[in-house]
Amino acid sequence: WSAPTDGWGQRYGGVSSRQQCYNLPGAIQPGCLFRFDWFKGADNPTMLYSRVKCPAELVARTGCSRND
């Protein structure tokens, strides 16, 4: 990736600021910036999941649907 070894942020946390995204390889900077711009810099956020009905368009395209 031609990036400095110290440019990746913390070992198990990655970069901790938007500015640090620019130390990463150009190909992955957009994903890093997404974390800070859209995802508000969340670090292991709590998530709540709920089952929803699959859209008809997706069922039609994949041929897959749940029986429950």
N, CA, C and O atoms as CSV, one atom per row, in Angstrom:
chain,resi,resn,atom,element,x,y,z
A,1,TRP,N,N,0.816,-1.198,0.000
A,1,TRP,CA,C,0.000,0.000,0.000
A,1,TRP,C,C,0.860,1.262,0.000
A,1,TRP,O,O,0.329,2.357,-0.185
A,2,SER,N,N,2.128,1.143,0.195
A,2,SER,CA,C,3.030,2.301,0.206
A,2,SER,C,C,2.619,3.352,1.230
A,2,SER,O,O,2.686,4.549,0.953
A,3,ALA,N,N,2.204,2.924,2.378
A,3,ALA,CA,C,1.830,3.840,3.456
A,3,ALA,C,C,2.782,3.609,4.621
A,3,ALA,O,O,3.220,2.479,4.838
A,4,PRO,N,N,3.109,4.653,5.372
A,4,PRO,CA,C,3.999,4.451,6.514
A,4,PRO,C,C,3.351,3.548,7.559
A,4,PRO,O,O,2.136,3.588,7.756
A,5,THR,N,N,4.157,2.745,8.220
A,5,THR,CA,C,3.611,1.807,9.202
A,5,THR,C,C,2.920,2.514,10.352
A,5,THR,O,O,2.036,1.937,10.986
A,6,ASP,N,N,3.301,3.744,10.635
A,6,ASP,CA,C,2.644,4.465,11.723
A,6,ASP,C,C,1.461,5.304,11.239
A,6,ASP,O,O,0.888,6.067,12.017
A,7,GLY,N,N,1.095,5.171,9.975
A,7,GLY,CA,C,0.004,5.963,9.416
A,7,GLY,C,C,-1.360,5.300,9.483
A,7,GLY,O,O,-2.345,5.861,9.003
A,8,TRP,N,N,-1.429,4.119,10.069
A,8,TRP,CA,C,-2.683,3.363,10.091
A,8,TRP,C,C,-3.481,3.564,11.372
A,8,TRP,O,O,-4.570,3.007,11.507
A,9,GLY,N,N,-2.972,4.337,12.300
A,9,GLY,CA,C,-3.682,4.553,13.558
A,9,GLY,C,C,-3.375,3.453,14.552
A,9,GLY,O,O,-2.403,2.715,14.390
A,10,GLN,N,N,-4.195,3.342,15.573
A,10,GLN,CA,C,-3.998,2.340,16.614
A,10,GLN,C,C,-4.184,0.940,16.061
A,10,GLN,O,O,-4.962,0.728,15.131
A,11,ARG,N,N,-3.469,-0.009,16.636
A,11,ARG,CA,C,-3.502,-1.387,16.146
A,11,ARG,C,C,-4.913,-1.949,16.068
A,11,ARG,O,O,-5.269,-2.525,15.040
A,12,TYR,N,N,-5.721,-1.813,17.087
A,12,TYR,CA,C,-7.067,-2.380,17.068
A,12,TYR,C,C,-8.144,-1.302,17.082
A,12,TYR,O,O,-9.241,-1.526,17.593
A,13,GLY,N,N,-7.842,-0.160,16.537
A,13,GLY,CA,C,-8.831,0.908,16.516
A,13,GLY,C,C,-8.745,1.759,15.263
A,13,GLY,O,O,-9.698,2.451,14.902
A,14,GLY,N,N,-7.598,1.704,14.605
A,14,GLY,CA,C,-7.431,2.505,13.408
A,14,GLY,C,C,-7.236,3.976,13.725
A,14,GLY,O,O,-6.829,4.344,14.827
A,15,VAL,N,N,-7.530,4.799,12.753
A,15,VAL,CA,C,-7.342,6.239,12.920
A,15,VAL,C,C,-8.409,6.795,13.852
A,15,VAL,O,O,-9.504,6.243,13.959
A,16,SER,N,N,-8.080,7.886,14.522
A,16,SER,CA,C,-9.020,8.442,15.495
A,16,SER,C,C,-9.482,9.851,15.149
A,16,SER,O,O,-10.185,10.487,15.935
A,17,SER,N,N,-9.089,10.343,13.971
A,17,SER,CA,C,-9.560,11.660,13.544
A,17,SER,C,C,-9.651,11.700,12.025
A,17,SER,O,O,-8.987,10.934,11.327
A,18,ARG,N,N,-10.472,12.592,11.534
A,18,ARG,CA,C,-10.648,12.751,10.087
A,18,ARG,C,C,-9.313,13.078,9.423
A,18,ARG,O,O,-9.010,12.562,8.347
A,19,GLN,N,N,-8.527,13.920,10.051
A,19,GLN,CA,C,-7.247,14.335,9.477
A,19,GLN,C,C,-6.319,13.142,9.258
A,19,GLN,O,O,-5.550,13.130,8.297
A,20,GLN,N,N,-6.381,12.151,10.126
A,20,GLN,CA,C,-5.521,10.974,9.993
A,20,GLN,C,C,-5.871,10.144,8.763
A,20,GLN,O,O,-5.047,9.350,8.307
A,21,CYS,N,N,-7.069,10.308,8.217
A,21,CYS,CA,C,-7.451,9.574,7.002
A,21,CYS,C,C,-6.491,9.872,5.856
A,21,CYS,O,O,-6.268,9.022,4.994
A,22,TYR,N,N,-5.926,11.072,5.844
A,22,TYR,CA,C,-5.047,11.473,4.753
A,22,TYR,C,C,-3.670,10.833,4.835
A,22,TYR,O,O,-2.868,10.998,3.915
A,23,ASN,N,N,-3.371,10.109,5.907
A,23,ASN,CA,C,-2.137,9.328,6.000
A,23,ASN,C,C,-2.314,7.951,5.380
A,23,ASN,O,O,-1.333,7.238,5.168
A,24,LEU,N,N,-3.543,7.571,5.089
A,24,LEU,CA,C,-3.843,6.256,4.511
A,24,LEU,C,C,-3.668,6.300,3.003
A,24,LEU,O,O,-3.653,7.381,2.414
A,25,PRO,N,N,-3.535,5.131,2.363
A,25,PRO,CA,C,-3.466,5.090,0.907
A,25,PRO,C,C,-4.708,5.731,0.286
A,25,PRO,O,O,-5.813,5.591,0.809
A,26,GLY,N,N,-4.518,6.426,-0.822
A,26,GLY,CA,C,-5.607,7.144,-1.477
A,26,GLY,C,C,-6.821,6.284,-1.782
A,26,GLY,O,O,-7.953,6.765,-1.727
A,27,ALA,N,N,-6.596,5.004,-2.105
A,27,ALA,CA,C,-7.708,4.127,-2.488
A,27,ALA,C,C,-8.686,3.884,-1.346
A,27,ALA,O,O,-9.857,3.595,-1.595
A,28,ILE,N,N,-8.236,3.992,-0.111
A,28,ILE,CA,C,-9.140,3.719,1.009
A,28,ILE,C,C,-9.508,4.966,1.811
A,28,ILE,O,O,-10.246,4.876,2.792
A,29,GLN,N,N,-9.005,6.110,1.406
A,29,GLN,CA,C,-9.352,7.349,2.101
A,29,GLN,C,C,-10.849,7.654,2.070
A,29,GLN,O,O,-11.385,8.099,3.085
A,30,PRO,N,N,-11.557,7.432,0.942
A,30,PRO,CA,C,-13.000,7.717,0.949
A,30,PRO,C,C,-13.759,6.943,2.029
A,30,PRO,O,O,-14.665,7.495,2.652
A,31,GLY,N,N,-13.407,5.683,2.260
A,31,GLY,CA,C,-14.069,4.905,3.304
A,31,GLY,C,C,-13.764,5.444,4.684
A,31,GLY,O,O,-14.633,5.461,5.555
A,32,CYS,N,N,-12.536,5.883,4.886
A,32,CYS,CA,C,-12.151,6.468,6.167
A,32,CYS,C,C,-12.900,7.776,6.392
A,32,CYS,O,O,-13.409,8.021,7.485
A,33,LEU,N,N,-12.968,8.605,5.372
A,33,LEU,CA,C,-13.673,9.886,5.495
A,33,LEU,C,C,-15.157,9.667,5.760
A,33,LEU,O,O,-15.779,10.445,6.483
A,34,PHE,N,N,-15.730,8.609,5.178
A,34,PHE,CA,C,-17.130,8.264,5.429
A,34,PHE,C,C,-17.357,8.053,6.919
A,34,PHE,O,O,-18.365,8.494,7.470
A,35,ARG,N,N,-16.425,7.384,7.560
A,35,ARG,CA,C,-16.558,7.122,9.001
A,35,ARG,C,C,-16.713,8.419,9.788
A,35,ARG,O,O,-17.499,8.475,10.734
A,36,PHE,N,N,-15.987,9.446,9.418
A,36,PHE,CA,C,-16.030,10.696,10.173
A,36,PHE,C,C,-17.089,11.662,9.660
A,36,PHE,O,O,-17.641,12.437,10.441
A,37,ASP,N,N,-17.383,11.631,8.364
A,37,ASP,CA,C,-18.357,12.574,7.802
A,37,ASP,C,C,-19.791,12.114,8.015
A,37,ASP,O,O,-20.616,12.880,8.513
A,38,TRP,N,N,-20.098,10.891,7.652
A,38,TRP,CA,C,-21.476,10.407,7.750
A,38,TRP,C,C,-21.708,9.681,9.065
A,38,TRP,O,O,-22.739,9.857,9.714
A,39,PHE,N,N,-20.733,8.861,9.447
A,39,PHE,CA,C,-20.880,7.995,10.618
A,39,PHE,C,C,-20.504,8.720,11.906
A,39,PHE,O,O,-20.523,8.127,12.985
A,40,LYS,N,N,-20.166,9.992,11.791
A,40,LYS,CA,C,-19.875,10.860,12.942
A,40,LYS,C,C,-18.730,10.338,13.814
A,40,LYS,O,O,-18.704,10.587,15.019
A,41,GLY,N,N,-17.783,9.614,13.205
A,41,GLY,CA,C,-16.624,9.126,13.943
A,41,GLY,C,C,-16.934,8.046,14.958
A,41,GLY,O,O,-16.142,7.817,15.872
A,42,ALA,N,N,-18.066,7.376,14.820
A,42,ALA,CA,C,-18.470,6.350,15.783
A,42,ALA,C,C,-17.395,5.272,15.903
A,42,ALA,O,O,-16.792,4.877,14.906
A,43,ASP,N,N,-17.163,4.811,17.095
A,43,ASP,CA,C,-16.172,3.785,17.368
A,43,ASP,C,C,-16.870,2.641,18.090
A,43,ASP,O,O,-17.154,2.731,19.284
A,44,ASN,N,N,-17.139,1.580,17.369
A,44,ASN,CA,C,-17.877,0.434,17.900
A,44,ASN,C,C,-19.230,0.856,18.462
A,44,ASN,O,O,-19.508,0.648,19.643
A,45,PRO,N,N,-20.062,1.442,17.626
A,45,PRO,CA,C,-21.365,1.916,18.119
A,45,PRO,C,C,-22.289,0.763,18.493
A,45,PRO,O,O,-22.157,-0.350,17.983
A,46,THR,N,N,-23.215,1.047,19.381
A,46,THR,CA,C,-24.234,0.079,19.748
A,46,THR,C,C,-25.259,0.019,18.624
A,46,THR,O,O,-25.680,1.055,18.111
A,47,MET,N,N,-25.653,-1.160,18.250
A,47,MET,CA,C,-26.618,-1.328,17.167
A,47,MET,C,C,-27.823,-2.105,17.676
A,47,MET,O,O,-27.684,-3.017,18.491
A,48,LEU,N,N,-28.976,-1.749,17.206
A,48,LEU,CA,C,-30.200,-2.492,17.480
A,48,LEU,C,C,-30.719,-3.012,16.146
A,48,LEU,O,O,-30.879,-2.241,15.199
A,49,TYR,N,N,-30.977,-4.287,16.067
A,49,TYR,CA,C,-31.435,-4.912,14.837
A,49,TYR,C,C,-32.873,-5.363,14.994
A,49,TYR,O,O,-33.299,-5.750,16.082
A,50,SER,N,N,-33.602,-5.312,13.922
A,50,SER,CA,C,-34.951,-5.871,13.911
A,50,SER,C,C,-35.214,-6.439,12.525
A,50,SER,O,O,-34.722,-5.924,11.521
A,51,ARG,N,N,-35.981,-7.489,12.491
A,51,ARG,CA,C,-36.299,-8.140,11.232
A,51,ARG,C,C,-37.331,-7.306,10.482
A,51,ARG,O,O,-38.299,-6.818,11.065
A,52,VAL,N,N,-37.109,-7.155,9.195
A,52,VAL,CA,C,-38.049,-6.432,8.340
A,52,VAL,C,C,-38.388,-7.313,7.151
A,52,VAL,O,O,-37.628,-8.215,6.799
A,53,LYS,N,N,-39.514,-7.053,6.543
A,53,LYS,CA,C,-39.915,-7.807,5.361
A,53,LYS,C,C,-39.010,-7.430,4.195
A,53,LYS,O,O,-38.732,-6.254,3.959
A,54,CYS,N,N,-38.561,-8.439,3.480
A,54,CYS,CA,C,-37.686,-8.210,2.342
A,54,CYS,C,C,-38.474,-7.517,1.227
A,54,CYS,O,O,-39.589,-7.936,0.918
A,55,PRO,N,N,-37.920,-6.475,0.623
A,55,PRO,CA,C,-38.620,-5.779,-0.459
A,55,PRO,C,C,-38.902,-6.709,-1.636
A,55,PRO,O,O,-38.069,-7.545,-1.986
A,56,ALA,N,N,-40.059,-6.563,-2.235
A,56,ALA,CA,C,-40.474,-7.409,-3.362
A,56,ALA,C,C,-39.456,-7.361,-4.498
A,56,ALA,O,O,-39.229,-8.367,-5.169
A,57,GLU,N,N,-38.846,-6.205,-4.715
A,57,GLU,CA,C,-37.859,-6.073,-5.788
A,57,GLU,C,C,-36.657,-6.980,-5.556
A,57,GLU,O,O,-36.105,-7.547,-6.500
A,58,LEU,N,N,-36.260,-7.113,-4.305
A,58,LEU,CA,C,-35.126,-7.967,-3.976
A,58,LEU,C,C,-35.502,-9.437,-4.103
A,58,LEU,O,O,-34.707,-10.236,-4.600
A,59,VAL,N,N,-36.694,-9.804,-3.664
A,59,VAL,CA,C,-37.163,-11.185,-3.802
A,59,VAL,C,C,-37.259,-11.548,-5.280
A,59,VAL,O,O,-36.855,-12.642,-5.675
A,60,ALA,N,N,-37.786,-10.647,-6.096
A,60,ALA,CA,C,-37.921,-10.912,-7.531
A,60,ALA,C,C,-36.555,-11.109,-8.185
A,60,ALA,O,O,-36.398,-11.961,-9.059
A,61,ARG,N,N,-35.588,-10.337,-7.769
A,61,ARG,CA,C,-34.265,-10.410,-8.383
A,61,ARG,C,C,-33.478,-11.635,-7.930
A,61,ARG,O,O,-32.760,-12.241,-8.725
A,62,THR,N,N,-33.611,-12.001,-6.652
A,62,THR,CA,C,-32.805,-13.104,-6.115
A,62,THR,C,C,-33.520,-14.446,-6.136
A,62,THR,O,O,-32.879,-15.496,-6.166
A,63,GLY,N,N,-34.858,-14.411,-6.121
A,63,GLY,CA,C,-35.612,-15.647,-6.031
A,63,GLY,C,C,-35.603,-16.227,-4.625
A,63,GLY,O,O,-36.052,-17.354,-4.416
A,64,CYS,N,N,-35.100,-15.472,-3.663
A,64,CYS,CA,C,-35.001,-15.935,-2.278
A,64,CYS,C,C,-35.994,-15.196,-1.393
A,64,CYS,O,O,-36.175,-13.984,-1.514
A,65,SER,N,N,-36.628,-15.938,-0.509
A,65,SER,CA,C,-37.495,-15.308,0.487
A,65,SER,C,C,-37.544,-16.203,1.713
A,65,SER,O,O,-37.372,-17.419,1.625
A,66,ARG,N,N,-37.781,-15.581,2.850
A,66,ARG,CA,C,-37.862,-16.328,4.102
A,66,ARG,C,C,-39.257,-16.921,4.252
A,66,ARG,O,O,-40.229,-16.397,3.710
A,67,ASN,N,N,-39.340,-18.011,4.989
A,67,ASN,CA,C,-40.628,-18.660,5.228
A,67,ASN,C,C,-41.224,-18.287,6.574
A,67,ASN,O,O,-42.289,-18.789,6.933
A,68,ASP,N,N,-40.567,-17.425,7.319
A,68,ASP,CA,C,-41.071,-17.112,8.659
A,68,ASP,C,C,-41.575,-15.689,8.764
A,68,ASP,O,O,-42.032,-15.273,9.829
